[in-house]
Amino acid sequence: MPSVNSGELNNLLLAISQTLSDRTQLASTMDAILAAARQLTQAKHGIMYVLDQTGQALVPLSVHKHEQAIIDHTWLPMQLDMLKDNDPLGYAITSGEIVLINDLYTYSGYNCDLIYQNEAAMGLHSANLLAWPLKDHQNLTVGLLVLFDLCLIDDEQSLSVFTKLAGTSIRQATLLDTYHTSLRNLEADNAALNRENQQLKARKKPNYDGPIAESEPMRQVLERLQRILTLPVDVLLRGETGAGKEVIARYIHDNSNRSDKPFIAQNCAAIPEQLLESELFGHKKGAFTGADKDKIGLFEAADGGTLFLDEIGDMPLLLQAKLLRVLQERKFRAIGSSEERSIDVRVVAATHCNLMDKIQKAEFRADLFYRLNVFPINLPPLRERQDDILPLAEHFITHTSQKMQLDSEPVLSKKARKQLLEYGFPGNVRELRNVIERAVLLSDFETVDALELGEMDTFIPADIPEETIFEVELPEIDAGSLKDSVNQYERDVIIKTLERFNWQTRKAAESLAVPVSTLNHKIKKYEILP
């Protein structure tokens, strides 16, 4: 075999050293080392294995075929704990010794079956093989240089110098790559902390209406959302009624790059089928009876921003097909129009239904489900996020106090806190909000002590005419504080209801939709006598 003379070799080593010193990225450094090694040995093919960050495997980071770098190859990582001594590559790594096979396809004492398989897959039939372990300045193995179809050189000492240089360069490149990876992770963590800090500051503002996430389940929801806030990805929110799906939808919008564009919400179950299509896509004048002028649909109105479609599971099948087309093509056509309009809208859909059950009942399109389900978010019910109950309650107290223009916010008593934590909240966050607003209204505006849980939000007697529930006239507020006015109003309501049921407290409590114990408490509080 021809060899490289000493003068050429020295010049080559200098050029290689300069090439390696300019490389800071791990992949490009490996490619440079392999190219230099091939040039040094006149090899046609080669592999550069590098120890991964776990220190448990050698990864083929650079592969050359016919003197060209390739990405599509069959060489796999080698697990260090699974290396075999009778495999030439495994022996080179485990022993730290150089392996040279002059005639690769003649028996050499090594099991080369895996090499033969990879060569066949790549259409190669190499004459020989050199496997040279690469060590750093601390004599730790950091990689493996494998060369095929090479011309051996007489000056093995110079080749040894090159491999030491290569090993040191690999260690440096690995450290730099680890450093850059850590730096990127730190930058990402820092950005996440900044966002979280801004969110925490926002939560302290009196007018904050975003999600409260003190519990681990809600923290996981917001952490999952961080991945797609700035990406053009549609989102499907799934959760029980009252779990706060619209709050999360608005949070997605407010923290995305669309925050300066419109956020529009539409409940798909709140509008009749014949009107929903016009509401979503708009219509042209004369498109149908009553269309006396052009109407802009919600998709067009939300262009550049976010469209929140609540209760998507109740959307009619015909409209589901049209929605699917809009999501796929980002184009729509208004009713009565022959022109299509392109839009840039992020759709956040929400449902409390089990859409798979609806698909099986032919009530929901499977293709629309899979199109929406690219990034699903499951909102936990309030009973599974107990750490959020008291922070939410205090948030609603603040919100209610501002609406009522109170001088100071009432505080939750120890008894009220215990009640809140022990209650199951079947109506979730919405029910908690109603409970707190009612409790503030009925409190002394200093302490929220008595909570009306359960019946107030779920029960209105069917045999009581609706008009009798609201027949008490509001008192005129001429003077005095708001607290006195509210107390007087509540006292009048209780007295008139008791009189209507001949002072039978159970029937009066049913009419008022409050527990008997609550009514008795109010009677004692207001010193009501028959």
NUTOR-838038 format. One record per residue (C-alpha): x, y, z. Coordinates in steps of 0.25 Angstrom, whole numbers, padded with zeros to 4 digits, always signed. Each point is the difference from the previous one (the first is absolute). Layout:
XYZ...
***
This chain:
+0000+0000+0000+0005+0014-0003+0004+0009+0012+0001+0014+0004+0014+0006+0001+0004+0007+0013+0000+0014-0006-0014-0001-0006-0005-0006+0014+0006+0011+0008-0007+0011-0009-0013-0008+0001+0001-0001+0015+0001+0015+0000-0011+0003-0009-0009-0010+0008+0004+0007+0013-0005+0013-0006-0013-0006-0005-0003-0006+0013+0003+0013+0008-0010+0007-0008-0012-0009+0003-0009+0002+0012-0012-0008-0004+0001-0015+0004-0006-0005-0014+0009+0009-0008+0012-0004+0008-0002-0015-0002-0002+0002-0015+0013+0008-0001+0008-0011+0008-0006-0011-0008+0004+0007-0013+0014+0003+0005+0002-0015+0004-0005-0004-0014+0010+0009-0006+0011-0004+0009-0002-0015-0003-0006+0002-0014-0013-0008+0005-0012+0000-0009-0010-0002+0011-0001+0002+0015-0008+0002+0013+0002+0009+0012-0006-0005+0013-0001+0010+0011-0004-0003+0015-0013+0006+0003-0004+0009+0012-0004-0012+0008+0013-0007-0001-0007-0013-0003+0000-0001-0015+0009+0004-0012-0008+0007-0011+0004+0000-0015+0000+0015-0001+0007+0001-0014-0001-0011-0011+0008+0002-0014-0003-0009-0012+0009+0002-0012+0006+0012+0006-0013+0007+0002-0007+0002+0013-0014-0007+0001-0012+0001+0009-0008-0012-0005+0008-0012+0006-0002-0013+0008+0011+0001+0010-0007+0000+0014+0005+0005+0014+0009-0010+0008-0005-0002+0014+0013-0001+0009-0006-0010+0009-0003-0009-0012+0013+0000-0008+0006-0013-0003+0015-0004+0000-0001-0008-0013-0006+0012-0008+0012+0009-0005-0007+0013+0004-0004-0005+0013+0014-0006+0003+0007+0013-0004-0009+0008+0010+0001-0010+0012+0015-0003-0002+0004+0014-0004+0008-0006-0011+0001+0002-0015-0007-0010-0009+0006-0002-0014-0007-0010-0009+0008-0001-0014-0010-0008-0007-0014+0003+0006-0007-0012-0007+0010-0010+0004-0001-0007+0013+0008+0008+0010-0004-0005+0013-0011+0010+0002-0015-0001-0002-0002+0011-0011-0015-0004-0003-0006+0013+0005+0011+0008-0009-0004-0009-0012-0015+0003+0002+0003+0015+0000+0009-0001-0012-0010-0007-0008-0011+0010+0004+0009+0011-0005+0004-0008-0012+0015-0001+0004+0010-0011+0000+0012+0006+0007+0014-0006-0001+0005+0003+0014-0004+0007+0013+0007+0008+0011-0006+0003+0013+0007+0010+0009-0005+0004+0014+0001+0015+0002+0004+0005+0014+0001+0013+0006+0011+0007+0008-0004-0008+0013+0001-0013-0008-0015-0002+0000-0007-0006-0012-0009+0010-0007-0002-0006-0013+0004-0010-0011+0005+0002-0014-0003-0010-0010+0006+0000-0014-0003-0009-0012+0008-0002-0013+0012+0007+0005+0015+0001-0004+0008-0003+0012+0012+0010+0004+0013-0004+0005+0001+0011+0010-0009-0005+0011+0005+0010+0010-0005+0012-0008-0014-0007-0002+0000-0002+0016+0003+0015+0001-0012+0003-0009-0009-0009+0008+0004+0006+0013-0003+0014-0006-0013-0005-0005-0003-0006+0014+0003+0013+0007-0009+0008-0011-0011-0009+0003+0000+0002+0015+0001+0015-0003-0011+0000-0010-0009-0009+0009+0002+0009+0012-0003+0012-0009-0013-0007-0005-0004-0003+0014+0003+0014+0004-0009+0006-0012-0011-0010+0003+0000+0004+0015+0000+0014-0004-0012-0002-0009-0007-0007+0011+0004+0011+0010-0005+0010-0010-0013-0007-0002-0002-0002+0015+0003+0015+0002-0010+0004-0010-0010-0010+0006+0003+0006+0014-0002+0014-0006-0014-0004-0005-0003-0006+0013+0004+0012+0007-0008+0009-0009-0012-0009+0002+0002+0000+0016+0000+0015-0001-0012+0001-0008-0007-0009+0010+0002+0010+0010-0007+0011-0008-0014+0003+0005-0006-0002-0014+0008-0013-0003-0010-0011-0007+0010-0010-0004+0002-0014+0006+0004-0003+0014+0010-0011+0001+0005-0003+0014-0003-0015-0002+0009-0010-0007-0011-0004-0010-0002+0014-0004+0015+0003+0000+0002-0012-0010-0011+0006-0009+0007+0013-0001+0013-0006-0002-0005-0009-0011-0006+0013-0006+0013+0007+0000+0005-0009-0011-0010+0005-0010-0004+0014+0004+0008+0007-0012-0002-0011-0010-0011-0001-0010-0007-0012+0006-0015-0002+0003-0003-0005+0014-0011-0009+0005-0005+0003+0014-0007-0011+0007-0006+0000+0014-0013+0001+0008-0010+0011+0000+0005+0012+0008+0015-0005+0000+0005+0013-0006+0002-0003-0015-0003+0014-0005+0010+0006+0010+0011-0010-0005-0004+0004-0014+0002+0015+0003+0013-0004+0007+0005-0006-0013-0004+0012-0008+0006+0010+0010+0013-0007+0001+0002-0002-0015+0005+0008-0011-0014+0003-0004-0003+0007+0013-0002+0014-0007-0010-0006-0009-0015-0004+0003-0004-0011+0009-0014-0004-0003-0008-0011+0007-0013-0007-0005-0008-0011+0007-0004-0010-0011-0012-0005+0008-0005+0014+0003-0005+0003-0015-0010-0008-0009+0007-0008-0011-0006+0009-0011+0006+0013+0006+0014-0006+0005+0005-0001-0014-0003+0014-0003+0006+0004+0014+0013-0008-0003+0002+0003-0015-0008+0013-0003-0010+0002-0011-0002+0008-0012-0012+0009-0002-0012-0007-0006+0006-0014+0003-0013-0004+0008-0012+0006+0005+0003+0011+0010+0014+0002-0005-0002+0015-0003+0015+0003+0001+0014-0006-0001+0004-0006+0013+0014-0003+0005+0002-0014+0006+0008-0003+0012+0011-0007-0007+0002+0013-0008-0001+0009+0012+0011-0009+0007+0010+0001-0011+0014+0001+0006-0006-0004+0013-0007-0011+0008-0014-0006-0002-0005-0008+0012-0011-0010-0004-0006-0005+0013-0008-0013+0001+0005-0004-0014-0006-0014+0003-0014+0006-0002+0003+0006-0014-0009-0006-0011+0007-0010-0009-0002+0009-0012+0008+0011+0006+0010-0010+0005+0004-0003-0014+0001+0015-0004+0008+0002+0013+0010-0011-0004+0002+0006-0014+0003+0014+0007+0010-0007+0009+0007-0007-0011+0001+0010-0010-0002+0013+0008-0010+0005-0010-0015+0002+0001-0011+0005-0008-0012+0009+0005-0014-0005-0002-0004+0005-0014+0014+0004-0004+0007-0006-0012+0014+0004+0005+0009-0006+0010+0007+0008+0011+0013-0005+0006+0002+0002+0015+0010-0001+0011-0007-0004+0012+0004-0009+0012-0012-0009+0004-0002-0004+0014-0011-0010+0002-0006-0005+0013-0010-0011+0004-0005-0007+0012-0005-0012-0008+0008-0013-0003+0002+0003-0015+0004-0015-0002-0014-0004+0005-0007+0010-0009+0009-0005-0012-0005-0014+0003-0015+0005+0000+0003+0007-0013-0002+0014+0007+0014+0005-0003+0009-0001-0011+0013-0009+0002+0008+0008-0010-0003+0013+0008+0003-0006+0013+0014-0005-0005+0002+0014-0006-0003+0007+0013+0006-0010+0009+0015+0003-0005+0002+0008+0013-0010-0004+0011-0001+0006+0014-0007-0007+0011-0005+0010+0011-0001-0007+0013-0013+0002+0008+0001+0009+0012-0001-0012+0010+0013-0005-0006+0007+0014+0002-0003+0002+0015+0012+0010+0001-0007+0009-0009-0013+0001+0008+0004+0011+0010+0008+0008-0010-0011+0000-0009-0010+0004+0011+0009+0011+0004+0001+0005-0014-0015+0000-0002-0002+0007+0013+0009+0011-0005-0007+0000-0014-0014+0001+0007+0005+0011+0010+0004+0008-0012-0013-0001-0007-0007+0004+0013+0010+0011+0002+0003-0004+0015+0010+0008+0007+0007-0013+0005-0001-0015-0004-0007-0009+0010+0009-0012+0005-0004-0015+0000-0002-0005+0014+0006-0013+0004-0013-0007+0000-0003+0005-0015+0014-0005-0004-0003-0014+0006-0013+0000-0007+0006+0003-0014+0011-0010+0002-0010-0011+0004-0010+0002-0011+0001-0007-0014-0004+0011-0009-0008-0008-0011-0001+0014-0007+0015+0002+0001+0006+0014-0001-0013+0006-0005-0008-0005+0012+0011+0005+0010-0001+0014-0007-0015+0000+0002+0002-0005+0015+0010+0011+0003-0008+0011-0007-0012-0004+0008+0007-0001+0013+0006+0014-0001-0013+0006-0004-0006-0007+0013+0012+0003+0009+0002+0012+0009+0011+0004-0009+0010-0003+0010+0000-0015+0001-0005-0010-0010-0005-0011+0010-0013-0006-0005+0001-0008-0013-0012-0005-0007+0005-0013-0007-0006-0009-0009-0015+0003+0000+0001+0014-0004+0007-0003-0013-0008-0013-0004-0014+0000+0006-0013+0008-0004-0013-0007+0005-0007-0004-0013-0014+0002+0007+0003+0014+0004-0005+0010-0011+0012+0008-0005-0007+0013+0002-0001-0002+0015+0015-0001+0001+0002+0014-0005-0012+0007+0006+0007+0008+0011+0002+0014-0005+0014+0006+0002+0000+0010+0011+0003+0015-0003+0014+0004+0004-0001+0014+0005+0011+0000+0010+0009-0008+0009+0011-0010-0005-0001-0010-0010+0002-0011+0011-0012+0005+0007-0008+0001-0013+0003-0015-0003-0003-0005+0014-0013+0007+0000-0003-0006-0014+0003-0014+0005-0008+0002+0012-0012+0004-0008+0001-0011-0009+0001-0010+0011-0012+0006+0008-0009+0000-0013+0003-0014-0003-0002-0005+0014-0014+0007+0000-0003-0006-0013+0002-0014+0006-0006+0003+0013+0013+0000+0007+0003-0014-0004+0016+0001-0001+0002-0013-0008-0010+0005-0011+0006+0014+0001+0014-0006-0001-0004-0008-0013-0006+0012-0006+0013+0008+0002+0008-0012-0004+0009+0001+0013+0002-0011+0010-0009+0001+0013+0012+0002+0008+0004+0013-0008-0014+0005+0001+0000-0002+0015+0013+0007+0001-0006+0012-0008-0012+0001+0009+0008+0000+0012+0010+0010-0006-0011+0010-0004-0009-0003+0013-0012-0003-0008-0012-0004+0008-0014-0005-0005
***
